[in-house]
């Protein structure tokens, strides 16, 4: 299974975005049960992509994907 996550920050910071995205991806994998875990070697982070809202605030969007693997007990 492949999980996706998106985060938006008010400043460009790949390290912070990656930490937030990993937490979200871990949470999504756990929602499907304890038999699958993220395979972090497949983690992909794309961004930042700049966007501007109606108030003129610039945001930096990061998208990530990770594949899961079976948990070995």
C-alpha positions, -999 to +999 in steps of 0.1 A: +000+000+000+012+036-007+004+064+018+003+101+010+005+131+032+006+169+026+017+197+049+018+234+044+042+257+063+045+295+064+083+292+057+104+268+036+120+242+058+125+207+044+136+192+077+106+204+096+082+194+068+098+159+066+093+154+103+056+164+101+050+143+071+067+112+086+044+115+117+013+118+095+024+088+073+030+067+104-004+076+118-021+067+085-003+033+084-014+026+120-050+034+111-050+003+088-038-019+116-006-031+132+004-056+104+018-029+081+045-003+088+060+024+066+091+014+047+111+046+052+136+037+025+107+045+000+099+079+015+096+106-011+092+143-002+083+168-030+085+205-024+083+232-015+057+245-039+049+281-032+013+293-032-003+326-022-036+328-004-062+355-009-046+377+018-012+376+001+004+351+026+029+329+009+027+292+019+051+263+012+035+230+004+052+196+007+038+163-005+051+129+006+046+093-002+058+061+014+051+024+007+043+000+035+057-034+042+044-062+064+054-061+100+076-091+108+070-105+143 
